[in-house]
Amino acid sequence: FDELVRLGLPVERRIAGERIFTAEDEARSMYVVLSGEIEIVAYGEVLDRVGTGGIFGEMALIDGHPRSATATAAKPSELVA
């Protein structure tokens, strides 16, 4: 993860409960979790919890469709887009 920071990519800090993106948003980036935990929710159900080292948000970039789920910081988190 240090490589991402050394490349000059900005680290985003999110507080618990802060939304990162919402279902139906246009996809502009994917994220790498440097620390913390992100909850991925669709239709009121938790689909996944992404922790340190995980990635999320990539599917909308791949298929070109709007976001299919909402991503929220479940814990204080640091991300790189």
C-alpha positions as CSV (number, residue, x, y, z in Angstrom):
1,F,0.0,0.0,0.0
2,D,2.9,2.3,0.6
3,E,3.5,2.2,-3.2
4,L,0.1,3.8,-3.8
5,V,0.9,6.6,-1.4
6,R,4.5,7.0,-2.9
7,L,2.9,7.4,-6.3
8,G,1.2,10.5,-4.9
9,L,-2.3,9.2,-4.9
10,P,-4.3,11.1,-2.3
11,V,-5.5,9.2,0.8
12,E,-9.1,9.7,1.6
13,R,-10.1,9.5,5.3
14,R,-13.7,8.6,6.1
15,I,-15.4,8.5,9.4
16,A,-17.7,5.6,10.4
17,G,-21.1,6.0,8.8
18,E,-19.8,8.2,6.0
19,R,-21.0,7.3,2.5
20,I,-18.4,6.8,-0.2
21,F,-20.9,6.3,-3.1
22,T,-24.6,5.5,-3.5
23,A,-26.3,3.0,-5.8
24,E,-27.1,4.6,-9.2
25,D,-24.1,7.0,-8.9
26,E,-21.9,7.3,-12.0
27,A,-18.6,5.3,-11.5
28,R,-15.5,7.4,-11.7
29,S,-13.1,5.3,-9.7
30,M,-12.5,2.1,-7.7
31,Y,-11.0,2.1,-4.2
32,V,-8.3,0.3,-2.3
33,V,-8.8,0.0,1.5
34,L,-5.6,1.0,3.3
35,S,-7.3,0.6,6.7
36,G,-10.7,0.3,8.2
37,E,-13.8,-1.5,6.8
38,I,-16.3,-0.6,4.1
39,E,-19.8,-2.0,4.0
40,I,-21.4,-2.7,0.6
41,V,-25.2,-2.6,0.7
42,A,-27.9,-3.2,-1.9
43,Y,-31.6,-3.3,-1.4
44,G,-31.1,-3.1,2.4
45,E,-28.9,-6.2,2.6
46,V,-25.2,-6.2,3.4
47,L,-23.5,-7.9,0.4
48,D,-19.9,-7.6,1.6
49,R,-17.5,-6.0,4.1
50,V,-14.2,-4.9,2.6
51,G,-11.3,-4.6,4.9
52,T,-7.6,-3.7,4.7
53,G,-6.1,-4.7,1.4
54,G,-9.5,-5.1,-0.3
55,I,-10.8,-3.3,-3.4
56,F,-14.4,-2.2,-4.2
57,G,-16.2,-0.2,-6.8
58,E,-14.5,-1.8,-9.7
59,M,-17.6,-3.5,-11.3
60,A,-19.2,-0.3,-12.4
61,L,-16.0,0.7,-14.1
62,I,-15.8,-2.6,-15.9
63,D,-19.4,-2.9,-17.1
64,G,-20.0,0.9,-17.6
65,H,-23.2,0.9,-15.7
66,P,-24.1,3.1,-12.7
67,R,-23.2,1.8,-9.2
68,S,-25.3,-1.2,-8.2
69,A,-24.8,-0.8,-4.4
70,T,-24.0,1.8,-1.8
71,A,-20.6,1.8,0.0
72,T,-20.3,3.2,3.5
73,A,-17.4,3.3,6.0
74,A,-18.4,0.8,8.7
75,K,-15.3,1.9,10.7
76,P,-13.0,4.9,10.4
77,S,-11.2,4.1,7.1
78,E,-8.4,5.3,4.8
79,L,-8.9,4.7,1.1
80,V,-7.0,5.4,-2.2
81,A,-9.1,5.9,-5.3
